[in-house]
């Protein structure tokens, strides 16, 4: 479930925070040799890339993720299916609309909407009566994508929920829906005195996703925050805005003192077609930047590294993906699989 990181007194980010916020990733890179063993080439970022076959391995990782015993793993695998457009796996995702865990049902409903998967319509209608309001608004979002315009009202109404998580998720879903008619409502959610910071930040990103450049100043204040998680949230919002000013702001973040911040900026720049963050990502391997980190810290950096590779896609970075696809961490493997599909989408 994509929810903006909450305010904390610490300047550190936890791995679970990143996994919850990133999503998803939000794609998968079928580069390399095809299933028949023939070499595929494609142009992404810095030029034509040639490499080995990772498509089958990436697909296997996502299939296993959908059946994993950990709910968060299932949710992340679902997000990759949606972002990558892996329609052949949607029957498995559809079954997860009945999962016991809220984040999984939420992600499955959003995926059905993102891919406009009409076969899930009846299951989505059932989820409109789910005990959890987050799941209900995810089902509303999906039904909007499937043509039920009346459900827009449910999304808008949820922005006034007393439950801050519901409020944050509703503004995120409105941003994803492309509903520019809700801009005033998003600004209200961002500025309301009873909105927590996670709602304000999520609303700011939703506004950026809808292309309203008035939000730039707010995003800049996030980039200069002393808190790392705020800076990362601002970076993702700048990437969603995608204007020239936003791109220039992201370039300045490549000089941040924190590795996670630099990797996040490199990823967003890559998404905007700028490969200037390649060196920051390459340093993770050439300078062995995970060597002195504990398991959680290394896992966190590898996830961000894989996501950045998927967006930048230069040859010097893509050759590092096979190792990440075999990492012992399920989350790193899923992020690397997402990168595989991301690069394929960029062909």
VOTOR-409529 format. One record per residue (C-alpha): chain; residue number from 1; y, x, z; residue in one letter. Coordinates in steps of 0.5 Angstrom, whole numbers, plus 500, padded with zeros to 3 digits. Layout:
BEGIN
<chaine:A | num:NUM | north:Y | east:X | up:Z | residu:a>
...
END
This chain:
BEGIN
<chaine:A | num:1 | north:500 | east:500 | up:500 | residu:x>
<chaine:A | num:2 | north:507 | east:503 | up:498 | residu:x>
<chaine:A | num:3 | north:511 | east:503 | up:504 | residu:x>
<chaine:A | num:4 | north:517 | east:507 | up:505 | residu:x>
<chaine:A | num:5 | north:516 | east:512 | up:511 | residu:x>
<chaine:A | num:6 | north:519 | east:510 | up:517 | residu:x>
<chaine:A | num:7 | north:525 | east:513 | up:521 | residu:x>
<chaine:A | num:8 | north:522 | east:519 | up:526 | residu:x>
<chaine:A | num:9 | north:525 | east:524 | up:530 | residu:x>
<chaine:A | num:10 | north:521 | east:529 | up:527 | residu:x>
<chaine:A | num:11 | north:523 | east:533 | up:521 | residu:x>
<chaine:A | num:12 | north:515 | east:534 | up:519 | residu:x>
<chaine:A | num:13 | north:511 | east:529 | up:514 | residu:x>
<chaine:A | num:14 | north:504 | east:527 | up:515 | residu:x>
<chaine:A | num:15 | north:499 | east:527 | up:510 | residu:x>
<chaine:A | num:16 | north:498 | east:520 | up:511 | residu:x>
<chaine:A | num:17 | north:505 | east:518 | up:510 | residu:x>
<chaine:A | num:18 | north:505 | east:522 | up:503 | residu:x>
<chaine:A | num:19 | north:498 | east:518 | up:501 | residu:x>
<chaine:A | num:20 | north:501 | east:512 | up:503 | residu:x>
<chaine:A | num:21 | north:508 | east:513 | up:500 | residu:x>
<chaine:A | num:22 | north:506 | east:516 | up:494 | residu:x>
<chaine:A | num:23 | north:501 | east:512 | up:490 | residu:x>
<chaine:A | num:24 | north:499 | east:512 | up:487 | residu:x>
<chaine:A | num:25 | north:500 | east:515 | up:483 | residu:x>
<chaine:A | num:26 | north:502 | east:511 | up:480 | residu:x>
<chaine:A | num:27 | north:495 | east:515 | up:472 | residu:x>
<chaine:A | num:28 | north:490 | east:520 | up:469 | residu:x>
<chaine:A | num:29 | north:490 | east:526 | up:465 | residu:x>
<chaine:A | num:30 | north:484 | east:526 | up:460 | residu:x>
<chaine:A | num:31 | north:486 | east:532 | up:457 | residu:x>
<chaine:A | num:32 | north:481 | east:537 | up:454 | residu:x>
<chaine:A | num:33 | north:474 | east:537 | up:451 | residu:x>
<chaine:A | num:34 | north:472 | east:530 | up:450 | residu:x>
<chaine:A | num:35 | north:465 | east:527 | up:452 | residu:x>
<chaine:A | num:36 | north:462 | east:529 | up:446 | residu:x>
<chaine:A | num:37 | north:464 | east:536 | up:447 | residu:x>
<chaine:A | num:38 | north:469 | east:537 | up:442 | residu:x>
<chaine:A | num:39 | north:476 | east:540 | up:444 | residu:x>
<chaine:A | num:40 | north:482 | east:536 | up:445 | residu:x>
<chaine:A | num:41 | north:489 | east:538 | up:444 | residu:x>
<chaine:A | num:42 | north:495 | east:535 | up:446 | residu:x>
<chaine:A | num:43 | north:503 | east:536 | up:447 | residu:x>
<chaine:A | num:44 | north:506 | east:535 | up:454 | residu:x>
<chaine:A | num:45 | north:512 | east:539 | up:457 | residu:x>
<chaine:A | num:46 | north:511 | east:546 | up:455 | residu:x>
<chaine:A | num:47 | north:507 | east:545 | up:449 | residu:x>
<chaine:A | num:48 | north:500 | east:544 | up:446 | residu:x>
<chaine:A | num:49 | north:495 | east:545 | up:452 | residu:x>
<chaine:A | num:50 | north:488 | east:546 | up:450 | residu:x>
<chaine:A | num:51 | north:483 | east:546 | up:456 | residu:x>
<chaine:A | num:52 | north:476 | east:544 | up:458 | residu:x>
<chaine:A | num:53 | north:473 | east:537 | up:459 | residu:x>
<chaine:A | num:54 | north:475 | east:534 | up:465 | residu:x>
<chaine:A | num:55 | north:475 | east:527 | up:463 | residu:x>
<chaine:A | num:56 | north:468 | east:525 | up:465 | residu:x>
<chaine:A | num:57 | north:469 | east:528 | up:472 | residu:x>
<chaine:A | num:58 | north:476 | east:525 | up:473 | residu:x>
<chaine:A | num:59 | north:473 | east:518 | up:471 | residu:x>
<chaine:A | num:60 | north:467 | east:519 | up:476 | residu:x>
<chaine:A | num:61 | north:472 | east:521 | up:482 | residu:x>
<chaine:A | num:62 | north:475 | east:514 | up:481 | residu:x>
<chaine:A | num:63 | north:469 | east:510 | up:480 | residu:x>
<chaine:A | num:64 | north:466 | east:514 | up:487 | residu:x>
<chaine:A | num:65 | north:473 | east:512 | up:490 | residu:x>
<chaine:A | num:66 | north:473 | east:505 | up:489 | residu:x>
<chaine:A | num:67 | north:466 | east:505 | up:493 | residu:x>
<chaine:A | num:68 | north:468 | east:510 | up:498 | residu:x>
<chaine:A | num:69 | north:467 | east:508 | up:506 | residu:x>
<chaine:A | num:70 | north:474 | east:509 | up:507 | residu:x>
<chaine:A | num:71 | north:479 | east:504 | up:506 | residu:x>
<chaine:A | num:72 | north:485 | east:508 | up:504 | residu:x>
<chaine:A | num:73 | north:481 | east:512 | up:499 | residu:x>
<chaine:A | num:74 | north:479 | east:505 | up:496 | residu:x>
<chaine:A | num:75 | north:486 | east:504 | up:496 | residu:x>
<chaine:A | num:76 | north:488 | east:510 | up:492 | residu:x>
<chaine:A | num:77 | north:483 | east:510 | up:487 | residu:x>
<chaine:A | num:78 | north:485 | east:503 | up:485 | residu:x>
<chaine:A | num:79 | north:492 | east:505 | up:484 | residu:x>
<chaine:A | num:80 | north:490 | east:510 | up:480 | residu:x>
<chaine:A | num:81 | north:486 | east:505 | up:476 | residu:x>
<chaine:A | num:82 | north:492 | east:501 | up:475 | residu:x>
<chaine:A | num:83 | north:497 | east:507 | up:473 | residu:x>
<chaine:A | num:84 | north:492 | east:510 | up:468 | residu:x>
<chaine:A | num:85 | north:490 | east:503 | up:465 | residu:x>
<chaine:A | num:86 | north:483 | east:504 | up:466 | residu:x>
<chaine:A | num:87 | north:481 | east:497 | up:464 | residu:x>
<chaine:A | num:88 | north:474 | east:498 | up:464 | residu:x>
<chaine:A | num:89 | north:474 | east:499 | up:472 | residu:x>
<chaine:A | num:90 | north:478 | east:493 | up:473 | residu:x>
<chaine:A | num:91 | north:471 | east:489 | up:474 | residu:x>
<chaine:A | num:92 | north:470 | east:493 | up:480 | residu:x>
<chaine:A | num:93 | north:477 | east:493 | up:482 | residu:x>
<chaine:A | num:94 | north:477 | east:485 | up:482 | residu:x>
<chaine:A | num:95 | north:471 | east:485 | up:487 | residu:x>
<chaine:A | num:96 | north:476 | east:489 | up:492 | residu:x>
<chaine:A | num:97 | north:480 | east:483 | up:492 | residu:x>
<chaine:A | num:98 | north:475 | east:480 | up:497 | residu:x>
<chaine:A | num:99 | north:475 | east:487 | up:501 | residu:x>
<chaine:A | num:100 | north:475 | east:487 | up:509 | residu:x>
<chaine:A | num:101 | north:482 | east:491 | up:509 | residu:x>
<chaine:A | num:102 | north:489 | east:489 | up:508 | residu:x>
<chaine:A | num:103 | north:491 | east:495 | up:504 | residu:x>
<chaine:A | num:104 | north:485 | east:495 | up:499 | residu:x>
<chaine:A | num:105 | north:486 | east:487 | up:498 | residu:x>
<chaine:A | num:106 | north:494 | east:489 | up:497 | residu:x>
<chaine:A | num:107 | north:492 | east:495 | up:492 | residu:x>
<chaine:A | num:108 | north:487 | east:491 | up:488 | residu:x>
<chaine:A | num:109 | north:492 | east:485 | up:487 | residu:x>
<chaine:A | num:110 | north:498 | east:489 | up:485 | residu:x>
<chaine:A | num:111 | north:493 | east:493 | up:480 | residu:x>
<chaine:A | num:112 | north:491 | east:486 | up:477 | residu:x>
<chaine:A | num:113 | north:498 | east:485 | up:476 | residu:x>
<chaine:A | num:114 | north:500 | east:491 | up:473 | residu:x>
<chaine:A | num:115 | north:494 | east:491 | up:468 | residu:x>
<chaine:A | num:116 | north:496 | east:483 | up:467 | residu:x>
<chaine:A | num:117 | north:488 | east:482 | up:468 | residu:x>
<chaine:A | num:118 | north:487 | east:475 | up:467 | residu:x>
<chaine:A | num:119 | north:480 | east:475 | up:469 | residu:x>
<chaine:A | num:120 | north:483 | east:476 | up:476 | residu:x>
<chaine:A | num:121 | north:487 | east:470 | up:476 | residu:x>
<chaine:A | num:122 | north:483 | east:465 | up:480 | residu:x>
<chaine:A | num:123 | north:482 | east:471 | up:485 | residu:x>
<chaine:A | num:124 | north:489 | east:472 | up:486 | residu:x>
<chaine:A | num:125 | north:490 | east:464 | up:487 | residu:x>
<chaine:A | num:126 | north:485 | east:465 | up:493 | residu:x>
<chaine:A | num:127 | north:489 | east:471 | up:496 | residu:x>
<chaine:A | num:128 | north:496 | east:466 | up:496 | residu:x>
<chaine:A | num:129 | north:492 | east:463 | up:502 | residu:x>
<chaine:A | num:130 | north:490 | east:470 | up:505 | residu:x>
<chaine:A | num:131 | north:492 | east:471 | up:512 | residu:x>
<chaine:A | num:132 | north:496 | east:477 | up:511 | residu:x>
<chaine:A | num:133 | north:503 | east:476 | up:508 | residu:x>
<chaine:A | num:134 | north:503 | east:483 | up:505 | residu:x>
<chaine:A | num:135 | north:497 | east:481 | up:501 | residu:x>
<chaine:A | num:136 | north:500 | east:474 | up:499 | residu:x>
<chaine:A | num:137 | north:506 | east:477 | up:496 | residu:x>
<chaine:A | num:138 | north:502 | east:482 | up:492 | residu:x>
<chaine:A | num:139 | north:498 | east:476 | up:489 | residu:x>
<chaine:A | num:140 | north:505 | east:473 | up:488 | residu:x>
<chaine:A | num:141 | north:507 | east:479 | up:484 | residu:x>
<chaine:A | num:142 | north:501 | east:479 | up:480 | residu:x>
<chaine:A | num:143 | north:501 | east:472 | up:478 | residu:x>
<chaine:A | num:144 | north:508 | east:473 | up:476 | residu:x>
<chaine:A | num:145 | north:506 | east:478 | up:471 | residu:x>
<chaine:A | num:146 | north:501 | east:473 | up:469 | residu:x>
<chaine:A | num:147 | north:506 | east:469 | up:467 | residu:x>
<chaine:A | num:148 | north:507 | east:464 | up:473 | residu:x>
<chaine:A | num:149 | north:515 | east:465 | up:474 | residu:x>
<chaine:A | num:150 | north:515 | east:460 | up:480 | residu:x>
<chaine:A | num:151 | north:512 | east:466 | up:484 | residu:x>
<chaine:A | num:152 | north:518 | east:470 | up:484 | residu:x>
<chaine:A | num:153 | north:521 | east:465 | up:489 | residu:x>
<chaine:A | num:154 | north:515 | east:467 | up:494 | residu:x>
<chaine:A | num:155 | north:517 | east:475 | up:493 | residu:x>
<chaine:A | num:156 | north:525 | east:473 | up:494 | residu:x>
<chaine:A | num:157 | north:523 | east:469 | up:500 | residu:x>
<chaine:A | num:158 | north:519 | east:475 | up:503 | residu:x>
<chaine:A | num:159 | north:525 | east:480 | up:503 | residu:x>
<chaine:A | num:160 | north:528 | east:476 | up:509 | residu:x>
<chaine:A | num:161 | north:521 | east:476 | up:513 | residu:x>
<chaine:A | num:162 | north:522 | east:478 | up:520 | residu:x>
<chaine:A | num:163 | north:516 | east:483 | up:519 | residu:x>
<chaine:A | num:164 | north:519 | east:489 | up:517 | residu:x>
<chaine:A | num:165 | north:513 | east:492 | up:513 | residu:x>
<chaine:A | num:166 | north:513 | east:485 | up:509 | residu:x>
<chaine:A | num:167 | north:520 | east:486 | up:507 | residu:x>
<chaine:A | num:168 | north:519 | east:493 | up:505 | residu:x>
<chaine:A | num:169 | north:513 | east:491 | up:501 | residu:x>
<chaine:A | num:170 | north:517 | east:485 | up:498 | residu:x>
<chaine:A | num:171 | north:523 | east:489 | up:495 | residu:x>
<chaine:A | num:172 | north:518 | east:494 | up:492 | residu:x>
<chaine:A | num:173 | north:514 | east:489 | up:489 | residu:x>
<chaine:A | num:174 | north:521 | east:486 | up:486 | residu:x>
<chaine:A | num:175 | north:523 | east:493 | up:483 | residu:x>
<chaine:A | num:176 | north:516 | east:493 | up:480 | residu:x>
<chaine:A | num:177 | north:517 | east:486 | up:477 | residu:x>
<chaine:A | num:178 | north:523 | east:488 | up:473 | residu:x>
<chaine:A | num:179 | north:527 | east:482 | up:476 | residu:x>
<chaine:A | num:180 | north:534 | east:484 | up:475 | residu:x>
<chaine:A | num:181 | north:536 | east:478 | up:477 | residu:x>
<chaine:A | num:182 | north:534 | east:480 | up:485 | residu:x>
<chaine:A | num:183 | north:539 | east:486 | up:485 | residu:x>
<chaine:A | num:184 | north:544 | east:482 | up:490 | residu:x>
<chaine:A | num:185 | north:538 | east:481 | up:494 | residu:x>
<chaine:A | num:186 | north:536 | east:488 | up:494 | residu:x>
<chaine:A | num:187 | north:543 | east:490 | up:496 | residu:x>
<chaine:A | num:188 | north:543 | east:485 | up:502 | residu:x>
<chaine:A | num:189 | north:536 | east:488 | up:504 | residu:x>
<chaine:A | num:190 | north:538 | east:495 | up:504 | residu:x>
<chaine:A | num:191 | north:545 | east:494 | up:508 | residu:x>
<chaine:A | num:192 | north:542 | east:488 | up:513 | residu:x>
<chaine:A | num:193 | north:543 | east:490 | up:520 | residu:x>
<chaine:A | num:194 | north:536 | east:488 | up:521 | residu:x>
<chaine:A | num:195 | north:533 | east:492 | up:516 | residu:x>
<chaine:A | num:196 | north:529 | east:498 | up:518 | residu:x>
<chaine:A | num:197 | north:530 | east:504 | up:515 | residu:x>
<chaine:A | num:198 | north:524 | east:504 | up:511 | residu:x>
<chaine:A | num:199 | north:526 | east:497 | up:508 | residu:x>
<chaine:A | num:200 | north:533 | east:500 | up:506 | residu:x>
<chaine:A | num:201 | north:530 | east:506 | up:503 | residu:x>
<chaine:A | num:202 | north:525 | east:502 | up:499 | residu:x>
<chaine:A | num:203 | north:530 | east:497 | up:497 | residu:x>
<chaine:A | num:204 | north:534 | east:503 | up:494 | residu:x>
<chaine:A | num:205 | north:528 | east:506 | up:490 | residu:x>
<chaine:A | num:206 | north:527 | east:499 | up:488 | residu:x>
<chaine:A | num:207 | north:535 | east:498 | up:485 | residu:x>
<chaine:A | num:208 | north:534 | east:505 | up:482 | residu:x>
<chaine:A | num:209 | north:528 | east:503 | up:479 | residu:x>
<chaine:A | num:210 | north:532 | east:497 | up:476 | residu:x>
<chaine:A | num:211 | north:537 | east:502 | up:473 | residu:x>
<chaine:A | num:212 | north:543 | east:500 | up:477 | residu:x>
<chaine:A | num:213 | north:547 | east:507 | up:477 | residu:x>
<chaine:A | num:214 | north:551 | east:504 | up:483 | residu:x>
<chaine:A | num:215 | north:545 | east:506 | up:488 | residu:x>
<chaine:A | num:216 | north:546 | east:514 | up:486 | residu:x>
<chaine:A | num:217 | north:551 | east:515 | up:492 | residu:x>
<chaine:A | num:218 | north:546 | east:512 | up:497 | residu:x>
<chaine:A | num:219 | north:540 | east:516 | up:494 | residu:x>
<chaine:A | num:220 | north:544 | east:523 | up:494 | residu:x>
<chaine:A | num:221 | north:545 | east:522 | up:502 | residu:x>
<chaine:A | num:222 | north:538 | east:521 | up:502 | residu:x>
<chaine:A | num:223 | north:537 | east:528 | up:499 | residu:x>
<chaine:A | num:224 | north:541 | east:532 | up:504 | residu:x>
<chaine:A | num:225 | north:538 | east:529 | up:510 | residu:x>
<chaine:A | num:226 | north:535 | east:534 | up:515 | residu:x>
<chaine:A | num:227 | north:529 | east:530 | up:515 | residu:x>
<chaine:A | num:228 | north:524 | east:532 | up:510 | residu:x>
<chaine:A | num:229 | north:521 | east:525 | up:509 | residu:x>
<chaine:A | num:230 | north:528 | east:522 | up:507 | residu:x>
<chaine:A | num:231 | north:529 | east:527 | up:502 | residu:x>
<chaine:A | num:232 | north:522 | east:526 | up:499 | residu:x>
<chaine:A | num:233 | north:524 | east:519 | up:499 | residu:x>
<chaine:A | num:234 | north:530 | east:520 | up:495 | residu:x>
<chaine:A | num:235 | north:527 | east:525 | up:490 | residu:x>
<chaine:A | num:236 | north:522 | east:519 | up:488 | residu:x>
<chaine:A | num:237 | north:528 | east:514 | up:488 | residu:x>
<chaine:A | num:238 | north:532 | east:519 | up:483 | residu:x>
<chaine:A | num:239 | north:526 | east:520 | up:479 | residu:x>
<chaine:A | num:240 | north:526 | east:512 | up:478 | residu:x>
<chaine:A | num:241 | north:533 | east:512 | up:477 | residu:x>
<chaine:A | num:242 | north:532 | east:517 | up:471 | residu:x>
<chaine:A | num:243 | north:540 | east:518 | up:469 | residu:x>
<chaine:A | num:244 | north:543 | east:525 | up:467 | residu:x>
<chaine:A | num:245 | north:546 | east:525 | up:474 | residu:x>
<chaine:A | num:246 | north:540 | east:524 | up:478 | residu:x>
<chaine:A | num:247 | north:536 | east:529 | up:474 | residu:x>
<chaine:A | num:248 | north:541 | east:534 | up:475 | residu:x>
<chaine:A | num:249 | north:541 | east:532 | up:483 | residu:x>
<chaine:A | num:250 | north:533 | east:533 | up:482 | residu:x>
<chaine:A | num:251 | north:534 | east:540 | up:479 | residu:x>
<chaine:A | num:252 | north:538 | east:542 | up:486 | residu:x>
<chaine:A | num:253 | north:532 | east:540 | up:490 | residu:x>
<chaine:A | num:254 | north:528 | east:546 | up:487 | residu:x>
<chaine:A | num:255 | north:532 | east:550 | up:491 | residu:x>
<chaine:A | num:256 | north:530 | east:547 | up:498 | residu:x>
<chaine:A | num:257 | north:527 | east:551 | up:503 | residu:x>
<chaine:A | num:258 | north:521 | east:546 | up:504 | residu:x>
<chaine:A | num:259 | north:515 | east:547 | up:499 | residu:x>
<chaine:A | num:260 | north:513 | east:539 | up:499 | residu:x>
<chaine:A | num:261 | north:520 | east:538 | up:497 | residu:x>
<chaine:A | num:262 | north:520 | east:543 | up:492 | residu:x>
<chaine:A | num:263 | north:514 | east:540 | up:489 | residu:x>
<chaine:A | num:264 | north:516 | east:533 | up:489 | residu:x>
<chaine:A | num:265 | north:522 | east:535 | up:486 | residu:x>
<chaine:A | num:266 | north:518 | east:538 | up:480 | residu:x>
<chaine:A | num:267 | north:514 | east:532 | up:480 | residu:x>
<chaine:A | num:268 | north:520 | east:528 | up:478 | residu:x>
<chaine:A | num:269 | north:523 | east:532 | up:474 | residu:x>
<chaine:A | num:270 | north:516 | east:533 | up:470 | residu:x>
<chaine:A | num:271 | north:516 | east:525 | up:469 | residu:x>
<chaine:A | num:272 | north:523 | east:526 | up:466 | residu:x>
<chaine:A | num:273 | north:521 | east:531 | up:461 | residu:x>
<chaine:A | num:274 | north:524 | east:537 | up:464 | residu:x>
<chaine:A | num:275 | north:519 | east:543 | up:466 | residu:x>
<chaine:A | num:276 | north:524 | east:547 | up:470 | residu:x>
<chaine:A | num:277 | north:519 | east:546 | up:476 | residu:x>
<chaine:A | num:278 | north:513 | east:549 | up:473 | residu:x>
<chaine:A | num:279 | north:515 | east:556 | up:477 | residu:x>
<chaine:A | num:280 | north:515 | east:552 | up:484 | residu:x>
<chaine:A | num:281 | north:508 | east:549 | up:482 | residu:x>
<chaine:A | num:282 | north:505 | east:555 | up:480 | residu:x>
<chaine:A | num:283 | north:507 | east:559 | up:486 | residu:x>
<chaine:A | num:284 | north:502 | east:555 | up:490 | residu:x>
<chaine:A | num:285 | north:497 | east:559 | up:486 | residu:x>
<chaine:A | num:286 | north:500 | east:565 | up:485 | residu:x>
<chaine:A | num:287 | north:502 | east:566 | up:492 | residu:x>
<chaine:A | num:288 | north:497 | east:563 | up:495 | residu:x>
<chaine:A | num:289 | north:502 | east:558 | up:499 | residu:x>
<chaine:A | num:290 | north:496 | east:554 | up:502 | residu:x>
<chaine:A | num:291 | north:493 | east:560 | up:505 | residu:x>
<chaine:A | num:292 | north:496 | east:560 | up:512 | residu:x>
<chaine:A | num:293 | north:496 | east:552 | up:513 | residu:x>
<chaine:A | num:294 | north:492 | east:548 | up:517 | residu:x>
<chaine:A | num:295 | north:487 | east:543 | up:513 | residu:x>
<chaine:A | num:296 | north:492 | east:537 | up:513 | residu:x>
<chaine:A | num:297 | north:497 | east:542 | up:511 | residu:x>
<chaine:A | num:298 | north:493 | east:545 | up:505 | residu:x>
<chaine:A | num:299 | north:491 | east:538 | up:503 | residu:x>
<chaine:A | num:300 | north:498 | east:535 | up:503 | residu:x>
<chaine:A | num:301 | north:500 | east:541 | up:499 | residu:x>
<chaine:A | num:302 | north:495 | east:540 | up:494 | residu:x>
<chaine:A | num:303 | north:496 | east:533 | up:493 | residu:x>
<chaine:A | num:304 | north:503 | east:534 | up:491 | residu:x>
<chaine:A | num:305 | north:501 | east:540 | up:487 | residu:x>
<chaine:A | num:306 | north:496 | east:536 | up:483 | residu:x>
<chaine:A | num:307 | north:501 | east:530 | up:482 | residu:x>
<chaine:A | num:308 | north:506 | east:535 | up:479 | residu:x>
<chaine:A | num:309 | north:501 | east:538 | up:474 | residu:x>
<chaine:A | num:310 | north:500 | east:531 | up:472 | residu:x>
<chaine:A | num:311 | north:507 | east:530 | up:470 | residu:x>
<chaine:A | num:312 | north:509 | east:537 | up:468 | residu:x>
<chaine:A | num:313 | north:503 | east:539 | up:464 | residu:x>
<chaine:A | num:314 | north:504 | east:546 | up:461 | residu:x>
<chaine:A | num:315 | north:498 | east:550 | up:460 | residu:x>
<chaine:A | num:316 | north:499 | east:555 | up:465 | residu:x>
<chaine:A | num:317 | north:499 | east:549 | up:470 | residu:x>
<chaine:A | num:318 | north:493 | east:545 | up:467 | residu:x>
<chaine:A | num:319 | north:488 | east:550 | up:467 | residu:x>
<chaine:A | num:320 | north:489 | east:550 | up:475 | residu:x>
<chaine:A | num:321 | north:486 | east:542 | up:475 | residu:x>
<chaine:A | num:322 | north:479 | east:544 | up:475 | residu:x>
<chaine:A | num:323 | north:479 | east:547 | up:481 | residu:x>
<chaine:A | num:324 | north:483 | east:541 | up:484 | residu:x>
<chaine:A | num:325 | north:478 | east:536 | up:481 | residu:x>
<chaine:A | num:326 | north:472 | east:540 | up:486 | residu:x>
<chaine:A | num:327 | north:476 | east:540 | up:492 | residu:x>
<chaine:A | num:328 | north:473 | east:538 | up:498 | residu:x>
<chaine:A | num:329 | north:478 | east:533 | up:500 | residu:x>
<chaine:A | num:330 | north:477 | east:526 | up:497 | residu:x>
<chaine:A | num:331 | north:485 | east:525 | up:497 | residu:x>
<chaine:A | num:332 | north:486 | east:532 | up:493 | residu:x>
<chaine:A | num:333 | north:480 | east:530 | up:488 | residu:x>
<chaine:A | num:334 | north:483 | east:523 | up:487 | residu:x>
<chaine:A | num:335 | north:490 | east:526 | up:486 | residu:x>
<chaine:A | num:336 | north:487 | east:531 | up:481 | residu:x>
<chaine:A | num:337 | north:484 | east:526 | up:477 | residu:x>
<chaine:A | num:338 | north:490 | east:522 | up:477 | residu:x>
<chaine:A | num:339 | north:493 | east:528 | up:474 | residu:x>
<chaine:A | num:340 | north:488 | east:528 | up:468 | residu:x>
<chaine:A | num:341 | north:489 | east:521 | up:466 | residu:x>
<chaine:A | num:342 | north:497 | east:522 | up:467 | residu:x>
<chaine:A | num:343 | north:496 | east:528 | up:461 | residu:x>
<chaine:A | num:344 | north:492 | east:523 | up:457 | residu:x>
<chaine:A | num:345 | north:498 | east:518 | up:457 | residu:x>
<chaine:A | num:346 | north:503 | east:523 | up:455 | residu:x>
<chaine:A | num:347 | north:499 | east:525 | up:449 | residu:x>
END
